[in-house]
Every structure is written in structure tokens, then in C-alpha cells.
């Protein structure tokens, strides 16, 4: 089943999607404004879907020294998923760690370096989609594994899925504790060990 929404859908179901960052990354959501939004609450439309980077955004939010907000955007990524009529899904999202942009070159150099994402040795991190299931509420529960620094990090993410004309929007966020995940920052004061990963993806038929 799905729930019809008009044009008043906003990218914020009680969470912050990070669109306020100030380093000039222009995130486009201007596809087919004549279509209504339909909130999907059971299963995704079957078929093959690919991420449209021009209408998508991946970022994380954290604190430096416990108080200063840090927003980092990954500017290069690609992926997609396949869904069958019974609700089964599989997919993959690949993110270039060296494309991280936090708006401050010195901080970006450190975040891309060995103390954090280690982009030279690990140029990509990947998220593997394993399952999407109804939550019984207005979102879906997405299960998958983030592969970062050669370590698997299982994640379960509440996701809002919106059908809009001939494409989909998926939006979600999850807290990642790098110490619990066994990753650990070498300099946790520079960027805290707990970060909020956020995604707003537009998908089109492959």
C-alpha cells in the first residue's frame, strides 16, 4: 500500500538532512514538479533502478572538539538496486572517499588521510543493500552493510521512500559509532567518533 502526498512533502521527517552546509554544493530536486508525491510504505516498485547523482546527496555530520559542527559531503558516488514483485531487493552504492568536501581544505586533507578515511589506501567505501521491509509506520526499514576501511559495518536505517513521477526518492539517516564498529578515529577530537550519516537519493529506471 502507499499513501498519497501532495506537493507539500518536505525533506525532513523529524530529522536534519544537512542542506544548510555552506560550501556551495548545489543539490537539485527539480524533477517533474507537476507530479504528485506518493509515500511508499510496503515495497518498492519492481525493476532495476540507478542513482541519479545530480538529484542526490550523501553526507555526514559530526562535532569537532565536542562542540563545533562539521558537515562533510561525498561528491562522487554511483549505484543502484533491483527489486522483485515479492519485495526482495539487492543493490550497491559505491562512494569515492577522496571526494569528501567539508568546506575547509585543511580539514578535508586530514579527513581524507590515514587518520580518518584513508582515501589513498581505501579509495572507495561501499554499501550493500540486503533487505527492505515495512515498518508498520510511514517509513521502510532498510538493512545492509557498509564496507569501510576493510571492515563490515551492519546498518539498519529507517528510510522514507517517495514515488515521484517516473523516479524514486529515498531518504534516511543513521548514527555510526566508529569505536563500536571497530574503526576508531586516530584523532577523535578533530571529528567525533559518532557521526550521523545521511542520504537523499533520487533513482531512475536503469
Secondary structure, 3 states (H helix, E strand, C coil): CEEEECCCCCCCCCCCCCCCCCCCCCCCCCCCCCCCEEEECCCCCCEEEEECHHHCEEEEEEEECCCEEEEEEECCEEEEEEECCCCCEEEEEEEEHHHEECCCHHHHHHHHCCCCCCCCCCCEEEEEEEEEEECCCCCEEEEEEEEECCEEEEEEEEEEEEEECCEEEEEEEEEEECCCCCCCCCCCCCCCCEEEEEEEEEEEEC
